[in-house]
Amino acid sequence: MKRKPVLTLYKKEIMDLLRDKKTIIVMILIPIFLYPAMMLGSLLVMQGIVKESESKEYKIAMVESNVSSRVFEILSDEEDKFEYKFKEIPYTDEEKAKEELKEKKVDLVIVSGDYKTSDILTKSDKISELYDTEDLLKVKCYNLSSNTNSSSAYQYVSEILRAYSSNLRKEAFDTLFDDAEGILNPVDLSVESISSSEQNAGSIIGMVLPFILIISILTGAIYPAIDATAGERERGTLETIMTLPVRKSDIMISKFMSVSTIAVFSAFLNLLSMFAMTFYMYKTFDMQNLGFKNFDFKLFIPAFLSLLICLPVFSMFSSAVSLCVCIFAKSFKEANNITSPILIVFMFAAMASILPNVELSSATALIPVSNISLLIKSVFSLDYDYHLMLMVLLSNLVYCILLVVIMSTLFSSEEVLFGEGVNGIHLFENFANQKRGQIPGYGDLLFLYAALLLIMVFTSSMLVLKWGLWGSAGVQAIILVIPLLYALYLKCNIRELYSLNLPKVKEMLGSVCLWIGGFTTNQVILSGLSKLIPSMVENSDSLNSTIFEAGFIPAIIVVGICPAIAEEAAFRGFLFGSLRKRTKIWIAVIVSAAAFGLYHLNFLQFFTGLYLGSIMAYMVYKSRSIFTSALFHLLNNSISVILTFHPEILARIPLIGVENPGIGENLGIAAVGIVFLALGLFLFGAFSKKGTE
């Protein structure tokens, strides 16, 4: 990267972005005016709702009986203690009153009766001695639980009647016993929260604030990213910029720096706005003596300082994500369409702060977006774990760097810049108009694998629940058939797309060596992850029990053979075969491997899929034969099945058979794996200067 051209382009991009009114609105007006207005408005609305519910007059439909007047008398005597009132509306027909309730003409229906004819008086005459007859009431209420007024009316009525019943019971016991309270409450239970008022307030803020901040930061990054990519295309200035005597990667880095500057500035304004609003509310409550007298606002200063460090890095990550997505768009409209799913994903991940029992840990600190959400929740609860905070900071920084590298590579591809974009979905074209031998485009890949993911989510569980392990074979059939039919409709060259070439003998031997190396080094990775996140091992154990219950032969077929055919065809065939023709090989390898890891919908298997998927994609690239990766996949899954049924075999293998390997054992396993990986790469010609294609 050359510093001077990048800085010159950076100034140019900043000036272009600041000329856009949308950027100014998103960056300045929304944080300064909209969010405070939203918070104040929400507070006023909530206060109004609470005040209205407490001072409202509720219409009570009293179905007439010989004691209905007594019930309403109890309610009327107690309502003077509260701001709300009850209005009695007498009814003779219970069904008529219920119809009026359904039509919301009344808020609550009360049907009352006494115990004079019940068995309780015949069984014990003591009842009549302890209670007045008029107090032995039987009350039944009907309400609309979906209606706020009706629910509130029932809540207030039930509180009054329960309190009245409790007082009667206490008076009755006082006449029988000297220590009535001890008899009524033999267990004296009390609770005292040791959480400070600052922690209680911070936990509430920590649930709401992350969602607002994350979405506002992403919004502050999306619009500049759209203008810097799709906007350049629509204005026709992209071609002019590409003719400048600078590297394309420098152009992209300058765009990233400019978008990140806007996003970081927007993040600071958002944080400042939130801080000012929180401080204003604190001062307001303090002056009104609403319980904030001993509230130490200074305790939250470290929380804001922590965010000042982490949010800029997250803003850069959001900018990189936005640019990586928007770079495929050919217009503002298309960019808005393809960024909408990103916004939904960020919103879903940001909701981690409101989920119960989800806390910042070594595992969640590595999950993008959610880690920032949980970090904000943690620091505002005054829980400062600087080790986890550093993990969040470094993980976002690593993700950001990876995205910048991918983004620069994509920007250097003419296929990405001047191709048909993500809207190029050939499925919607007439079959007769399909070009024979064409390669699926980015739009085809996004559409197909998004549809495939939805089908998997909705069908895989049903198939497995109905047919057990054999249901997984049905899932594999879906994975195999849908991409194949798509390729046939597009008139693709199936043999070339799927790399259906016979491999050389040494490449098959290389597959075995790479599998041994991949299997052993993967054990080291899994050992580290299991210590970092022990819960992942429990999920793996439950999967093994499912395989064991099915039997050995069905497990070999479903777990070993089927994925070696179906998953290889889908990920190393259709997906990798399409990407390798449209982008750099290392991007094709990583993207196909990441998709393979995500497909398993398991945190543990994502890392396994990413690592082993990268090895298998590289094998297909070097050998131009999918049979090499199919052999790798078959060996890996089949050995897993064998070890599930015969764990004693694993115990006999040196180093790998150690139950809880230490650093020494892991280093030994890694050394063996690296040797076999090197040997396998050598057999695939990875160290030769001759290119593959």
Buried (B, 14 or more C-beta within 10 A) or exposed (E): EEEEBBEBBBEBBBEBBBEBEBBBEBBBEBBBEBBBEEBEEEEEEEEEEEEEBEEBEBBBBBBBBEBBBBBBEBBEEBBEEEEBEBEBBEBEEBEEBBEBBEEEEBBBBBBBBBBEEEEEBEEEEEBBEBBEEEBBBEBEBBBBEEBEBBBBBBEBBBEBBEEBBEEBBEEBBEEEEEEBEEEEEEEEEEEEEEEBBBBEBBBEBBBBBBBBBBBBBBBBBBBBBBBBBBBBBBEEEBEEBBEEEBBBBBBBBBBBBBBBBBBBBBBBBBBBBBBEBBEEBBEEBBEEEEEBEEBEBEBBEEBBEBBEEBBBBBBBBBBBBBBBBBBBBBBBEBBBEBBEEBBEBBBEBBBBBBEEEBBBBBBBBBBBBBBBBBBBBBBBBBBEBEEBBEBBBEBBBEBBEEBBBBBBBBBBBEBBBEBBBBBBBBBEEEEEEBEEEBBBBBBBBBBBBEEBBEBBEEBBEEBBEEEBBBBBBBBBBBBBEBBBEBBEEBBBBBEBBBBBBEBBEBBBBBBBBBBBBBBBBBBBBBBEBBEEBEEBEEEBEEBBEBBBEBEBEBBBBBBBBBBBBBBBBBBBBBBBBBBBBBBBBBBBBBBBBBBBBBBEEBBBBBBBBBBBBBBBBBBBBBBBBBBBBBBBBBBBBBBBBBBBBEEEEBEEEEBBBBEEBEEEBBEBBBEBBEBBBBBBBBBBBBEEEEEEE
